Amino acid sequence: MYGYHGCYRRIDLTTGSSERVPLDQATLRRYLGGSGLGVALLLREGTATVDPLAPEAALAFVFSPLVGSPLTTSAKFAVVSKSPLTGRINDSLASSGFAIAGKKTGHDAIVLVGRAAEPTVLLIDDDRVTLEPAADLAGLTNRAAQAALRERYGADFQCATIGPAGEKLVCYATISHDGRHAGRGGSGAVLGSKNIKAITVRGSRRAEWAEPAALVAYAKRLSEKSFGPATAKYRELGTAANLLTFNRLNVLPTRNFQQGSFAGAVAISPEELNVTRDRTRSSCAACTIGCEHLYGLRDGQGQVRLEYENLFALGPLCGVDDPEVVLQACQKCDELGLDTISAGGTIAFAMECAERGFLDEPWLRFGSGPALLRALDLIVSGEGLGALLAQGSRRAALQIGHDSIQFAPQVKGLEIPGYDPRGLQTMALGFAVGSRGADHNRSGAYEVDFSEAVDRRNVGPEAALLAIETEDKAALMDSLILCKFLRGVFTDFFVDAAEMLQLVTGWNVSAEEMRETAQRIVTLKKRFNILAGWTPAEDTLPERMLQEHLPDDERAALSSERLAKLIEAYNLARGWTRDGWLPEAEMASD
């Protein structure tokens, strides 16, 4: 079987036992790997119907046929679980050497169930699986824990860790590796609930490729394209390059989505930081794009990897324009293991509640850098306000009351990324129907809004098909797995995906089969959510987005009626019922 090992490793952390479970070719061809295969394995385990932090809830580290190949950006893996933040499917992806080492253990996925009796390091060395005490790692930051593991096991092992946030079961805790993170939706809390501080992997088994010479030649051409104009701005400024563009278009969420532009945007922009800060450029494992930019903190406190979403969530969304504070907040999230979008979104929501008098926290105000840093510490310590904020903005709003749920910045419990849906209305649809909640990585519908295909401030039902196209591409990229920044490199991604998969696996696949596979994976996520308790009422946006236009832009208004028409058009185009239920045959199918 080319490109795969044809099995996954299932580990019961309660008993310490593990087994090699076969994966047949038909299953792999239906779901590929990454997100698709991960959801299928979670359904097999019955995870949709149990509490996400219960011992029986499965968490899967899933690789793909492209991992270990020479294809650029293919050193990625997916972490798939039921989210403790949303109660729905959660598939997180990240790049690092962990993906390559994990697949070399001889498995296409690693599935964890049960709960270890004490803080534990899970060590996987080819077929050897051991649970080792980790009491000495308890409470350590991600960086410190990973340094200790490298010293203990050696540089040929790759590790993924949780920080203190995961140990404390913060609902949006992440899993960290090589300074990168997987875990919007709280996969770090799921791992923490299993008493696993770290997973350390090493392997010696490479999957073979069907057509090695042709694959290497294709990979070379792809790498050359990836270094072209489609990705130039990310090499020059990193993903934060979008900040000033979004600010100019009045779609940069500011002060908990009360505004669409931020007066202090220039001060924290990468254009300004490139002049005022020491900067280092880097790349993910097996990547030729090189979008990673690290900026130095004052007083020699290290460097911080800065992404657009970090910058937006811990800067404009909280009204903070001090670049040192924003960088410190990013570093704190990295070290503690917090998703920056949910952390920033929840704090910004609390800031508005405090200013309205709904919270008796006079120190918590928009624009206060010390307040932002203090709130992050409280979230992890669980002290005072921190216990509330650790639950995310939706649960916090339900406890605070005062109809604050109307401006809690979330969909299905997942905090909204840095795209104001009133000025980007195809993206609004993508957020509303997203299986994971509001997620710019599972729906690239903002690409439609920035094209000439629609009027982004007056989108009609015809945009549903365009939104579906971006969602299908994302599902396929997340299952193969490849970086989203390659989207602009491909002329027709489904055609190229078929060629890549054929070169790796030897399967005679077509672009049409790739489209059908992508649609199957999207439907599988919907099936998981329905089993988990989804209802059509979840597919919506906060009332603020449906009742108020963006300040300084009266055209940027989205009514509940228009959103409902967009959602209905989307559901029907998917072949589902008008309100989003799956046909009986698809609920019953494997």
QUIQUIVEN-V261897 format. One line per field, one symbol per residue. ss: DSSP state (a for helix, b for strand, c for the rest). phi: phi as a letter, one per 40 degrees, with the letter a starting at -180 (. if undefined). burial: + if it has 16 or more other ideal C-beta (glycine too) atoms within 10 Angstrom, else -. Layout:
ss = ???
phi = ???
burial = ???
This chain:
ss = ccccccbbbbbbccccbbbbbbccaaaaaaaccaaaaaaaaaaaacaaacccccccccbbbbcccccccccccccbbbbbbbccccccbbbbbbbcaaaaaaaaccccbbbbbccccccbbbbbbccbbbbbbcaaaccccaaaaaaaaaaaaccccbbbbccaaaacccccbcbbbccbbbccccaaaaaaaccbbbbbbbcccccccccaaaaaaaaaaaaaaaccaaaaaaaaacaaaaaaaaaacccccbccccbcccccaaaacaaaaaaaccbbbbcccccccccbbbbbcaaaccbbbccaaaaaaacaaaccccaaaaaaaaaaaaaacbcaaaaaaaaaaaaaaaaaccccccccccccaaaaaaaaaaaaaccccaaaacccaaaaaaaacccaaaaccbbccbbcccccccccaaaaaaaaaccccccccccccaaaacccccccccccccaaaaaaaaaaaaaaaaaacccaaaaaacccaaaaaaaaaaaaacccccaaaaaaaaaaaaaaaaaaaaaacccaaaccccaaaaaccbccbccccccaaaaaaaaaaaaaaacccccccccaaaaacc
phi = .cgbbgabbbbccccgcaacbcbcccccccbgifcccccccccccgccbbccbcdcccbbcbbacccgccccgccbbbbbaccccbgbcbbbbabicdcccccccgbcabbbbgaccadbbcbbbfccbbbbdbdccdgccdccccccccccbhcccbbbbbcdccccgdcbcbbbafgbbbidggccccccccgbcabbbaabbcccbcbdccccccccccccccccccbcccccbgccdcdccccccgbcdbffgcababcccccbccdcccccbcbbbabcdfbbcgccbbbcccggcgbbcbbdcdcccbbdcbgcbcccccccccccccccgbccccccccccdcccccccgcbcbcccbdgccdccccccccdccgcfcdcccccgccccccccgffcdcbccabggcccccbccccbcccdcdcccdcchcacccbcccccccbccaccbacbdccdccccdcccccccccbcbbccccdccccbcccccccccccccgccbbcccccccdcccccccccdcccchdbdcccabdddcbbbccdgacccbbccccccccccccccccgccdbhccddcccccc
burial = +++++++++++-+----+----+---+++++++++++++++++-+-++---++-+-++++++++++++++++++++++++++++++++++++++++++++++++++++++++++++--+++++++---+-+--+--+--++++-++-++---+---+++++++++++++++++++++++++++++++++++++++++++++++---+-++----+--++--++-+++--++--++-++++++++-++-++++++++++++++-++-++++--+---+-+----++++++++++++++-----+++++++++++++++++++++-+++++++++++++++++++++++++++++++--++-+--+++-++-++++++-+++----++-++++++++++--+---++-++++++++++++++++++++++++++++++++++++++++++++---+-++-+-+-++-++++++++++++++++++-+++-++--++-++++++++++-+-+---+++-++++++++++++++-+-+---+++++--++-+++--+--+++---++++++++++--+-+---+++---+----
